[in-house]
Amino acid sequence: MKLTIIQTGDVPLPLRGQFGPYAKMFERMFDATGQGFSQEVVAVSDGAPFPELGPVEGIVITGSAAGVYDDLPWLDPLRDFIRRAYAARTPMLGVCFGHQIMADALGGDVRKSDKGWGLGRHTYGVTSRPAFMRAAPSALSVACSHQDQVIVPPKEAEVILASDFTPNAGLAYRNGAALSFQPHPEFADDYTIALAELRRGKAPDALVDKAVASVATPSDSKDVAGYIGQFFVGR
């Protein structure tokens, strides 16, 4: 199956030399599932045109430093692309900003949270188990880096991951072909730490210290990547 990665942002410049471009993280994540995915990257935030939906087999919308409320020329075309993909039941995954823009495009409410920064490894309760997540445990620990959140999910969405900090952390949509997560299963631990450290001066030092320490919590990202793979191959 070929996945079209809609790249909406990239690794921050101070970290890009060490960790490479953002889309590569997704490529490594999908390669590690062993499910035979191939990928193409469409960098819409850099001006690349959106692909025609007809030949697209699966869509991945990446994270971004952008917010859904920003005035950027590619945001409305992205909303239109999401709505058309949803209507066509093209398998679609959103992560972090991708999670937020999918919710925004499909009728939810997304804002900068008054809870502040979410950094490091967070643990989320599994509140529902779609078929591709039937074997999921009661909780999953995955890296995150965000201020914005889905405050109110679209009516079409069911919450599948939740925490006190992020009540709408995972959404499965009722068309059976759309899925999104606030946390980042594609992040490696060294990048999670480096990204948290990069927030010093923006986020309180105590929060950054807690985020760095949280990476000692065992990661469930590999399992989440497997569930995502099952979601795509099951469509």
Protein Blocks (a to p, Z undefined) as FASTA:
>chain_A
ZZddddfbdcdfklmmmnopfklmmmmmmmmnonopacddddfknopacddfklpmbdcd
dddfbdfkbccfklmmmmmmmmmmmmnopacddehjlmmmmmmmnopacdddfkbpaehj
dddddfbdcfklmmpcfbdcdddddfbdcfbacfkbccfbdcfklmmlbccdfklpaccd
fbdfkbcfklmmmmmmmmgojacfklmmmmmmmmmpccfklmmmmmmmmmmmmZZ
